[in-house]
Amino acid sequence: MSLQGKVALVTGAASGIGEQCARKLAADGAAVVIADLNLVNAQKVADDIVAGGGKALAVAMDVTNEDAVNAGIEEAVAKLGSLDVLVSNAGIQIVNPIEDYAFADWKKMLAIHLDGAFLTTKAAIKHIYAGGKGGSIIYMGSVHSHEASKLKSAYVTAKHGLLGLARVVAKEGGSRGVRANVVCPGFVRTPLVDKQIPEQAKALGISEAQVVKDVMLKETVDGEFTTIDDVANTVAFLAGFGSAALTGQSIVVSHGWFMQ
């Protein structure tokens, strides 16, 4: 399951889960492409990985823009020689009751989560195919790929959609050695989740402490948040898994919140 000599591109990798995934893949031997809308922060992450002895490249990428996606992936392949792993991680969160959910916000959510996954897959897979060694495409889903929650109509819809995309890519890529899977974390204490706590408290009419205890962590077995390391370790495992014995699957990393 070695990642030595592999090239991995991670979207939304300038912070949070994406950053930790990129750092873990680099630590396991991959050359990593830090793809993010925020090129300044992406470059800082790449520089830090290089300073630690790893290999990394920062590229600017708006995953909702086909030209930007294509340009970023072409740059990565031109500079690093190949592409073996795609981690489609870029995402945001907007919470509101469905009657108040702006159509513009709905479209924005689906564009980033679903259009972004499609566009990066479309651009990356031809290079993975061309390498002739197979590879791994990993989508960042959520427990919400399986479960619904109040206030998250667009997010739940998008995360469910990633399951379908991964299964199609697994079917199409199987004969070429390309695996596709979805990592489905529970709540991870990132700035994205921290932002949700007061928003959900206001929308649900409860305290922020109640949001954490009774909404976010209620169904876990230990009352603990999933960590960025939990997620990154799972991504690295899937990136290095050597056969199609594990493809078209969703791997839930949630401290038992959802069991399948």
For each residue, the residues with C-beta under 8 A, 3 or more apart:
1: 237 240 241 242
2: 28 29 240
3: 6 8 25 28 29 30 85 236 239 240
4: 29 30
5: 29
6: 3 29 30 31 84 85 239 240
7: 30 31 32 33 76 77 80 81 82 83 84 85
8: 3 22 25 30 31 32 33 84 85 86 87 239
9: 32 33 35 73 76 83 85 86 87 120 124
10: 13 18 21 22 25 32 33 34 35 87 89
11: 18 35 36 61 63 87 88 89 90 116 120
12: 15 16 17 18 35 36 63 89 90 91 140
13: 10 18 19 21 22 32 33 34 35 36 42 45 87 89
14: 18 19 34 36 37 38 41 42 44 45
15: 12 18 19 36 38 41 190 191
16: 12 19 20 188 190 191 192 228
17: 12 20 21 89 140 185 188 190 228 231 232
18: 10 11 12 13 14 15 21 22 36 87 89 90 140
19: 13 14 15 16 22 23 34 45
20: 16 17 23 24 228 229 231 232
21: 10 13 17 18 24 25 87 89 231 232 235 236
22: 8 10 13 18 19 25 26 32 34 45 49 56 87
23: 19 20 26 27 45 49 232
24: 20 21 27 28 229 232 233 235 236
25: 3 8 10 21 22 28 30 32 85 87 232 235 236 239
26: 22 23 29 30 31 32 49 52 54 55 56
27: 23 24 54
28: 2 3 24 25 236 239 240
29: 2 3 4 5 6 26
30: 3 4 6 7 8 25 26 55 84 85 239
31: 6 7 8 26 54 55 56 57 80
32: 7 8 9 10 13 22 25 26 46 49 54 55 56 57
33: 7 8 9 10 13 56 57 58 59 72 76 80
34: 10 13 14 19 22 42 43 45 46 49 56 57 58 59
35: 9 10 11 12 13 42 58 59 60 61 63 72 76 90
36: 11 12 13 14 15 18 39 41 42 58 60 61 90
37: 14 60 61 62 90
38: 14 15 41 42
39: 36 42 43 58 59 60
40: 43 44
41: 14 15 36 38 44 45
42: 13 14 34 35 36 38 39 45 46 58 59 60
43: 34 39 40 46 47 58
44: 14 40 41 47 48
45: 13 14 19 22 23 34 41 42 48 49 56 58
46: 32 34 42 43 49 50 56 57 58
47: 43 44 50 51 56
48: 44 45 51 52
49: 22 23 26 32 34 45 46 52 54 55 56
50: 46 47 53 54 55 56
51: 47 48
52: 26 48 49
53: 50
54: 26 27 31 32 49 50
55: 26 30 31 32 49 50 80
56: 22 26 31 32 33 34 45 46 47 49 50
57: 31 32 33 34 46 75 76 79 80
58: 33 34 35 36 39 42 43 45 46
59: 33 34 35 39 42 72 75 76
60: 35 36 37 39 42 68 72
61: 11 35 36 37 68 69 72 90
62: 37 65 68 69
63: 11 12 35 68 69 88 90 112 115 116 117 119 120
64: 111 112 115 116 119
65: 62 68 69 119
66: 69 70 119
67: 70 71
68: 60 61 62 63 65 71 72
69: 61 62 63 65 66 72 73 116 119 120 123
70: 66 67 73 74 123
71: 67 68 74 75
72: 33 35 59 60 61 68 69 75 76
73: 9 69 70 76 77 83 120 123 124 127
74: 70 71 77 78 123
75: 57 59 71 72 78 79
76: 7 9 33 35 57 59 72 73 79 80 83
77: 7 73 74 80 81 82 83 127
78: 74 75
79: 57 75 76
80: 7 31 33 55 57 76 77 83
81: 7 77
82: 7 77 127 131
83: 7 9 73 76 77 80 86 124 127 128 131 135
84: 6 7 8 30 128 131 133 135 136
85: 3 6 7 8 9 25 30 135 136 137 138 239
86: 8 9 83 120 121 124 125 128 135 136 137 138
87: 8 9 10 11 13 18 21 22 25 138 140 235 239
88: 11 63 116 117 120 121 137 138 139 140
89: 10 11 12 13 17 18 21 140
90: 11 12 18 35 36 37 61 63 112 113 116
91: 12 112 113 116 140 192
92: 108 109 112 192
93: 152 155 192 193 195 196
94: 101 105 108 109 154 155
95: 151 152 155 196 199 200 203
96: 100 101 102 105 151 203
97: 100 101 150 151 203
98: 101 153
99:
100: 96 97
101: 94 96 97 98 105 106 153 154
102: 96 105 106
103: 106 107
104: 107 108
105: 94 96 101 102 108 109 154
106: 101 102 103 109 110 153 154
107: 103 104 110 111
108: 92 94 104 105 111 112
109: 92 94 105 106 112 113 154 155 158
110: 106 107 113 114 115 154 157 158 161
111: 64 107 108 114 115 116
112: 63 64 90 91 92 108 109 115 116
113: 90 91 109 110 116 117 155 158 159 161 162
114: 110 111 117 118 158 161 162 165
115: 63 64 110 111 112 118 119
116: 11 63 64 69 88 90 91 111 112 113 119 120
117: 63 88 113 114 120 121 139 162 165
118: 114 115 121 122 165
119: 63 64 65 66 69 115 116 122 123
120: 9 11 63 69 73 86 88 116 117 123 124
121: 86 88 117 118 124 125 137 165 169
122: 118 119 125 126
123: 69 70 73 74 119 120 126 127
124: 9 73 83 86 120 121 127 128 137
125: 86 121 122 128 129 137 169 173 178
126: 122 123 129 130
127: 73 77 82 83 123 124 130 131
128: 83 84 86 124 125 131 134 135 137 173 176 178
129: 125 126 132 173 176 178
130: 126 127
131: 82 83 84 127 128 135
132: 129
133: 84 177
134: 128 176 177 178 179
135: 83 84 85 86 128 131 177 178 179
136: 84 85 86 178 179 180 181 238 239 240 241
137: 85 86 88 121 124 125 128 166 169 173 178 179 180 181
138: 85 86 87 88 180 181 182 183 235 238 239
139: 88 117 162 165 166 180 181 182 183
140: 12 17 18 87 88 89 91 162 182 183 185 231
141: 144 145 159 162 163 182 183 184 185 250
142: 145 155 159 184 185 186
143: 146 147 184 185 186 187 252 254 257 258
144: 141 147 148 149 152 155 156 159 160
145: 141 142 159 160 162 163 182 184 250
146: 143 160 184 250 252 258 260
147: 143 144 156 257 258
148: 144 152 156
149: 144 152 156 215
150: 97 203 204
151: 95 96 97 200 203 204
152: 93 95 144 148 149 155 156
153: 98 101 106 156 157
154: 94 101 105 106 109 110 157 158
155: 93 94 95 109 113 142 144 152 158 159
156: 144 147 148 149 152 153 159 160
157: 110 153 154 160 161
158: 109 110 113 114 154 155 161 162
159: 113 141 142 144 145 155 156 162 163 184
160: 144 145 146 156 157 163 164
161: 110 113 114 157 158 164 165
162: 113 114 117 139 140 141 145 158 159 165 166 182
163: 141 145 159 160 166 167 182 250
164: 160 161 167 168
165: 114 117 118 121 139 161 162 168 169 180
166: 137 139 162 163 169 170 180 181 182 248 250
167: 163 164 170 171 180 248
168: 164 165 171 172
169: 121 125 137 165 166 172 173 178 180
170: 166 167 173 174 178 179 180 181 244 247 248
171: 167 168 174 248
172: 168 169 178
173: 125 128 129 137 169 170 176 177 178 179 180 247
174: 170 171 177 178 179 244 247
175:
176: 128 129 134 173
177: 133 134 135 173 174 244
178: 125 128 129 134 135 136 137 169 170 172 173 174
179: 134 135 136 137 170 173 174 238 241 244 246 247
180: 136 137 138 139 165 166 167 169 170 173 247 248
181: 136 137 138 139 166 170 238 246 247 248 249 250 251
182: 138 139 140 141 145 162 163 166 249 250 251
183: 138 139 140 141 231 234 235 238 250 251 253
184: 141 142 143 145 146 159 250 251 252 253 254 258
185: 17 140 141 142 143 188 226 230 231 253 254
186: 142 143 220 225 226 252 253 254 255 257 258
187: 143 193 216 217 225 226 257
188: 16 17 185 193 225 226 227 228 230 231
189: 193 194 225 227
190: 15 16 17 193 194 228
191: 15 16 194 195
192: 16 91 92 93 195 196
193: 93 187 188 189 190 196 197 216 225
194: 189 190 191 197
195: 93 191 192 198 199
196: 93 95 192 193 199 200 211
197: 193 194 200 201 208 211 212 216
198: 195 201 202 208
199: 95 195 196 202 203
200: 95 151 196 197 203 204 211 215
201: 197 198 204 205 206 207 208 210 211
202: 198 199 205
203: 95 96 97 150 151 199 200
204: 150 151 200 201 211 215
205: 201 202
206: 201 210 211 214 215
207: 201 210 211
208: 197 198 201 211 212
209: 212 213
210: 201 206 207 213 214 215
211: 196 197 200 201 204 206 207 208 214 215 216
212: 197 208 209 215 216 217
213: 209 210 216 217 218 223
214: 206 210 211 218
215: 149 200 204 206 210 211 212 218
216: 187 193 197 211 212 213 225
217: 187 212 213 220 223 224 225
218: 213 214 215
219: 256 257 258
220: 186 217 223 224 254 255 256 257
221: 255 256
222: 255 256
223: 213 217 220
224: 217 220 255
225: 186 187 188 189 193 216 217 255
226: 185 186 187 188 230 231 253 254 255
227: 188 189 230 231
228: 16 17 20 188 190 231 232
229: 20 24 232 233
230: 185 188 226 227 233 234 253
231: 17 20 21 140 183 185 188 226 227 228 234 235 253
232: 17 20 21 23 24 25 228 229 235 236
233: 24 229 230 236 237
234: 183 230 231 237 238 251 253
235: 21 24 25 87 138 183 231 232 238 239
236: 3 21 24 25 28 232 233 239 240
237: 1 233 234 240 241
238: 136 138 179 181 183 234 235 241 246 251
239: 3 6 8 25 28 30 85 87 136 138 235 236
240: 1 2 3 6 28 136 236 237
241: 1 136 179 237 238 245 246
242: 1
243: 246
244: 170 174 177 179 247
245: 241
246: 179 181 238 241 243 249
247: 170 173 174 179 180 181 244
248: 166 167 170 171 180 181
249: 181 182 246
250: 141 145 146 163 166 181 182 183 184 260
251: 181 182 183 184 234 238
252: 143 146 184 186 257 258 259 260
253: 183 184 185 186 226 230 231 234
254: 143 184 185 186 220 226 257 258
255: 186 220 221 222 224 225 226
256: 219 220 221 222 259
257: 143 147 186 187 219 220 252 254
258: 143 146 147 184 186 219 252 254
259: 252 256
260: 146 250 252
